[in-house]
Amino acid sequence: MGKYSNEQWYIEGVQAYLAKYGEVPPPWIFAPEYHPYSIGWRMGSGESHMMYLDEWMSQQKMSFAEKVNYLHRYPAPPRWYQWLVHFLWDDLPYDMEDQDYLKYFEKLNQLGFKLADQFQEDFDREDLD
């Protein structure tokens, strides 16, 4: 168990997600209007969601195939594909250059995530928080 597993706020928050979804959903389900780099993920309810998700995922100990299935239940907008890469291949450094993602976008494509060619356009949208 992680550092929040016994905290009342965590238990209540996760119970609410489990009642609604049966699991803790990925970030784009919680706040579809948020850009992956939004300040909303670092404060307030977005930050709390990421804490719920990280803690809950650490308890699930999902295999690679289980992670893929989880993501297929919640189709991701292309702007989230870098996040998908780090979620599936969790040993990668976070300071990767954009071109370093290309081979992983191809792997995502092979796994059924077919929108990698739309990543940059979706990522550059200015109508998101």
Rosetta constraint file for C-alpha pairs under 8 A:
AtomPair CA 1 CA 5 HARMONIC 5.99 0.50
AtomPair CA 1 CA 55 HARMONIC 7.91 0.50
AtomPair CA 1 CA 58 HARMONIC 7.23 0.50
AtomPair CA 1 CA 59 HARMONIC 5.95 0.50
AtomPair CA 2 CA 55 HARMONIC 6.00 0.50
AtomPair CA 2 CA 58 HARMONIC 6.91 0.50
AtomPair CA 2 CA 59 HARMONIC 7.41 0.50
AtomPair CA 3 CA 55 HARMONIC 7.69 0.50
AtomPair CA 4 CA 10 HARMONIC 6.25 0.50
AtomPair CA 4 CA 55 HARMONIC 6.72 0.50
AtomPair CA 5 CA 10 HARMONIC 6.55 0.50
AtomPair CA 5 CA 11 HARMONIC 6.91 0.50
AtomPair CA 5 CA 55 HARMONIC 6.98 0.50
AtomPair CA 6 CA 10 HARMONIC 7.32 0.50
AtomPair CA 6 CA 11 HARMONIC 6.90 0.50
AtomPair CA 7 CA 11 HARMONIC 6.27 0.50
AtomPair CA 8 CA 12 HARMONIC 6.09 0.50
AtomPair CA 9 CA 13 HARMONIC 6.02 0.50
AtomPair CA 10 CA 14 HARMONIC 6.03 0.50
AtomPair CA 10 CA 52 HARMONIC 6.43 0.50
AtomPair CA 11 CA 15 HARMONIC 6.07 0.50
AtomPair CA 12 CA 16 HARMONIC 6.34 0.50
AtomPair CA 13 CA 17 HARMONIC 6.56 0.50
AtomPair CA 13 CA 52 HARMONIC 7.19 0.50
AtomPair CA 14 CA 18 HARMONIC 6.06 0.50
AtomPair CA 14 CA 23 HARMONIC 7.95 0.50
AtomPair CA 14 CA 24 HARMONIC 6.76 0.50
AtomPair CA 14 CA 52 HARMONIC 6.50 0.50
AtomPair CA 14 CA 56 HARMONIC 7.71 0.50
AtomPair CA 15 CA 19 HARMONIC 6.09 0.50
AtomPair CA 16 CA 20 HARMONIC 6.34 0.50
AtomPair CA 17 CA 21 HARMONIC 5.66 0.50
AtomPair CA 17 CA 22 HARMONIC 6.71 0.50
AtomPair CA 17 CA 23 HARMONIC 6.06 0.50
AtomPair CA 17 CA 24 HARMONIC 5.41 0.50
AtomPair CA 17 CA 25 HARMONIC 7.54 0.50
AtomPair CA 18 CA 22 HARMONIC 4.08 0.50
AtomPair CA 18 CA 23 HARMONIC 4.76 0.50
AtomPair CA 18 CA 24 HARMONIC 6.47 0.50
AtomPair CA 21 CA 25 HARMONIC 7.08 0.50
AtomPair CA 24 CA 52 HARMONIC 7.38 0.50
AtomPair CA 24 CA 53 HARMONIC 5.92 0.50
AtomPair CA 24 CA 56 HARMONIC 7.07 0.50
AtomPair CA 25 CA 29 HARMONIC 6.20 0.50
AtomPair CA 25 CA 30 HARMONIC 6.93 0.50
AtomPair CA 25 CA 53 HARMONIC 7.33 0.50
AtomPair CA 25 CA 74 HARMONIC 7.55 0.50
AtomPair CA 26 CA 30 HARMONIC 6.86 0.50
AtomPair CA 26 CA 53 HARMONIC 7.18 0.50
AtomPair CA 26 CA 71 HARMONIC 7.83 0.50
AtomPair CA 26 CA 74 HARMONIC 7.35 0.50
AtomPair CA 27 CA 31 HARMONIC 6.24 0.50
AtomPair CA 27 CA 32 HARMONIC 7.59 0.50
AtomPair CA 27 CA 46 HARMONIC 8.00 0.50
AtomPair CA 27 CA 49 HARMONIC 7.30 0.50
AtomPair CA 27 CA 50 HARMONIC 7.08 0.50
AtomPair CA 28 CA 32 HARMONIC 4.55 0.50
AtomPair CA 28 CA 33 HARMONIC 7.76 0.50
AtomPair CA 28 CA 34 HARMONIC 7.32 0.50
AtomPair CA 28 CA 76 HARMONIC 6.83 0.50
AtomPair CA 28 CA 77 HARMONIC 7.62 0.50
AtomPair CA 28 CA 80 HARMONIC 7.78 0.50
AtomPair CA 29 CA 74 HARMONIC 7.29 0.50
AtomPair CA 30 CA 46 HARMONIC 7.87 0.50
AtomPair CA 30 CA 49 HARMONIC 7.46 0.50
AtomPair CA 31 CA 46 HARMONIC 7.46 0.50
AtomPair CA 33 CA 128 HARMONIC 5.40 0.50
AtomPair CA 33 CA 129 HARMONIC 6.01 0.50
AtomPair CA 34 CA 38 HARMONIC 5.92 0.50
AtomPair CA 34 CA 40 HARMONIC 7.12 0.50
AtomPair CA 34 CA 128 HARMONIC 5.58 0.50
AtomPair CA 34 CA 129 HARMONIC 4.74 0.50
AtomPair CA 35 CA 79 HARMONIC 7.59 0.50
AtomPair CA 35 CA 123 HARMONIC 7.52 0.50
AtomPair CA 35 CA 128 HARMONIC 5.59 0.50
AtomPair CA 35 CA 129 HARMONIC 5.82 0.50
AtomPair CA 36 CA 41 HARMONIC 7.78 0.50
AtomPair CA 36 CA 79 HARMONIC 7.12 0.50
AtomPair CA 36 CA 80 HARMONIC 6.36 0.50
AtomPair CA 36 CA 83 HARMONIC 7.96 0.50
AtomPair CA 37 CA 41 HARMONIC 7.42 0.50
AtomPair CA 38 CA 42 HARMONIC 7.71 0.50
AtomPair CA 38 CA 129 HARMONIC 6.06 0.50
AtomPair CA 39 CA 43 HARMONIC 6.64 0.50
AtomPair CA 40 CA 44 HARMONIC 6.63 0.50
AtomPair CA 40 CA 45 HARMONIC 7.42 0.50
AtomPair CA 40 CA 46 HARMONIC 5.20 0.50
AtomPair CA 40 CA 47 HARMONIC 6.72 0.50
AtomPair CA 40 CA 129 HARMONIC 7.73 0.50
AtomPair CA 41 CA 45 HARMONIC 7.71 0.50
AtomPair CA 41 CA 46 HARMONIC 4.35 0.50
AtomPair CA 41 CA 47 HARMONIC 4.54 0.50
AtomPair CA 41 CA 49 HARMONIC 7.94 0.50
AtomPair CA 41 CA 50 HARMONIC 6.97 0.50
AtomPair CA 42 CA 46 HARMONIC 6.70 0.50
AtomPair CA 42 CA 47 HARMONIC 4.76 0.50
AtomPair CA 43 CA 47 HARMONIC 4.78 0.50
AtomPair CA 43 CA 48 HARMONIC 7.53 0.50
AtomPair CA 44 CA 48 HARMONIC 6.42 0.50
AtomPair CA 45 CA 49 HARMONIC 6.08 0.50
AtomPair CA 46 CA 50 HARMONIC 6.34 0.50
AtomPair CA 47 CA 51 HARMONIC 6.30 0.50
AtomPair CA 48 CA 52 HARMONIC 6.18 0.50
AtomPair CA 49 CA 53 HARMONIC 6.06 0.50
AtomPair CA 50 CA 54 HARMONIC 5.94 0.50
AtomPair CA 51 CA 55 HARMONIC 6.03 0.50
AtomPair CA 52 CA 56 HARMONIC 5.88 0.50
AtomPair CA 53 CA 57 HARMONIC 5.90 0.50
AtomPair CA 54 CA 58 HARMONIC 6.17 0.50
AtomPair CA 55 CA 59 HARMONIC 6.54 0.50
AtomPair CA 56 CA 60 HARMONIC 6.43 0.50
AtomPair CA 57 CA 61 HARMONIC 6.64 0.50
AtomPair CA 57 CA 62 HARMONIC 7.55 0.50
AtomPair CA 62 CA 66 HARMONIC 5.46 0.50
AtomPair CA 62 CA 67 HARMONIC 5.98 0.50
AtomPair CA 63 CA 67 HARMONIC 6.24 0.50
AtomPair CA 64 CA 68 HARMONIC 6.32 0.50
AtomPair CA 64 CA 88 HARMONIC 6.45 0.50
AtomPair CA 65 CA 69 HARMONIC 6.24 0.50
AtomPair CA 66 CA 70 HARMONIC 6.09 0.50
AtomPair CA 67 CA 71 HARMONIC 6.26 0.50
AtomPair CA 67 CA 87 HARMONIC 7.93 0.50
AtomPair CA 67 CA 88 HARMONIC 6.60 0.50
AtomPair CA 68 CA 72 HARMONIC 6.24 0.50
AtomPair CA 68 CA 88 HARMONIC 7.35 0.50
AtomPair CA 68 CA 111 HARMONIC 7.65 0.50
AtomPair CA 69 CA 73 HARMONIC 6.42 0.50
AtomPair CA 70 CA 74 HARMONIC 7.03 0.50
AtomPair CA 71 CA 75 HARMONIC 6.37 0.50
AtomPair CA 71 CA 76 HARMONIC 7.42 0.50
AtomPair CA 76 CA 80 HARMONIC 6.21 0.50
AtomPair CA 76 CA 81 HARMONIC 7.31 0.50
AtomPair CA 77 CA 81 HARMONIC 7.46 0.50
AtomPair CA 77 CA 115 HARMONIC 7.80 0.50
AtomPair CA 77 CA 122 HARMONIC 7.64 0.50
AtomPair CA 78 CA 115 HARMONIC 5.60 0.50
AtomPair CA 78 CA 116 HARMONIC 5.99 0.50
AtomPair CA 78 CA 118 HARMONIC 5.96 0.50
AtomPair CA 78 CA 119 HARMONIC 4.61 0.50
AtomPair CA 78 CA 122 HARMONIC 6.12 0.50
AtomPair CA 78 CA 123 HARMONIC 7.28 0.50
AtomPair CA 79 CA 118 HARMONIC 7.94 0.50
AtomPair CA 79 CA 119 HARMONIC 5.12 0.50
AtomPair CA 79 CA 120 HARMONIC 7.04 0.50
AtomPair CA 79 CA 122 HARMONIC 5.19 0.50
AtomPair CA 79 CA 123 HARMONIC 4.37 0.50
AtomPair CA 80 CA 84 HARMONIC 6.40 0.50
AtomPair CA 80 CA 119 HARMONIC 7.86 0.50
AtomPair CA 80 CA 123 HARMONIC 7.83 0.50
AtomPair CA 81 CA 85 HARMONIC 6.26 0.50
AtomPair CA 81 CA 105 HARMONIC 7.40 0.50
AtomPair CA 81 CA 116 HARMONIC 6.92 0.50
AtomPair CA 81 CA 119 HARMONIC 6.96 0.50
AtomPair CA 82 CA 86 HARMONIC 6.56 0.50
AtomPair CA 82 CA 101 HARMONIC 7.09 0.50
AtomPair CA 83 CA 87 HARMONIC 6.06 0.50
AtomPair CA 84 CA 88 HARMONIC 6.09 0.50
AtomPair CA 85 CA 89 HARMONIC 5.83 0.50
AtomPair CA 85 CA 90 HARMONIC 7.79 0.50
AtomPair CA 85 CA 101 HARMONIC 7.76 0.50
AtomPair CA 85 CA 104 HARMONIC 6.43 0.50
AtomPair CA 85 CA 105 HARMONIC 7.56 0.50
AtomPair CA 85 CA 108 HARMONIC 7.68 0.50
AtomPair CA 86 CA 90 HARMONIC 4.99 0.50
AtomPair CA 86 CA 91 HARMONIC 7.53 0.50
AtomPair CA 86 CA 92 HARMONIC 6.41 0.50
AtomPair CA 86 CA 94 HARMONIC 7.76 0.50
AtomPair CA 96 CA 100 HARMONIC 5.97 0.50
AtomPair CA 96 CA 101 HARMONIC 7.34 0.50
AtomPair CA 97 CA 101 HARMONIC 7.17 0.50
AtomPair CA 98 CA 102 HARMONIC 7.38 0.50
AtomPair CA 100 CA 104 HARMONIC 7.75 0.50
AtomPair CA 101 CA 105 HARMONIC 6.04 0.50
AtomPair CA 102 CA 106 HARMONIC 6.34 0.50
AtomPair CA 103 CA 107 HARMONIC 6.39 0.50
AtomPair CA 104 CA 108 HARMONIC 6.10 0.50
AtomPair CA 105 CA 109 HARMONIC 6.18 0.50
AtomPair CA 105 CA 116 HARMONIC 5.77 0.50
AtomPair CA 106 CA 110 HARMONIC 6.34 0.50
AtomPair CA 106 CA 116 HARMONIC 7.67 0.50
AtomPair CA 107 CA 111 HARMONIC 6.30 0.50
AtomPair CA 108 CA 112 HARMONIC 6.42 0.50
AtomPair CA 108 CA 113 HARMONIC 5.17 0.50
AtomPair CA 108 CA 114 HARMONIC 7.27 0.50
AtomPair CA 108 CA 116 HARMONIC 7.70 0.50
AtomPair CA 109 CA 113 HARMONIC 4.73 0.50
AtomPair CA 109 CA 114 HARMONIC 4.85 0.50
AtomPair CA 109 CA 115 HARMONIC 7.50 0.50
AtomPair CA 109 CA 116 HARMONIC 7.00 0.50
AtomPair CA 110 CA 114 HARMONIC 7.98 0.50
AtomPair CA 115 CA 119 HARMONIC 6.86 0.50
AtomPair CA 118 CA 122 HARMONIC 6.13 0.50
AtomPair CA 119 CA 123 HARMONIC 5.81 0.50
AtomPair CA 120 CA 124 HARMONIC 5.99 0.50
AtomPair CA 121 CA 125 HARMONIC 6.60 0.50
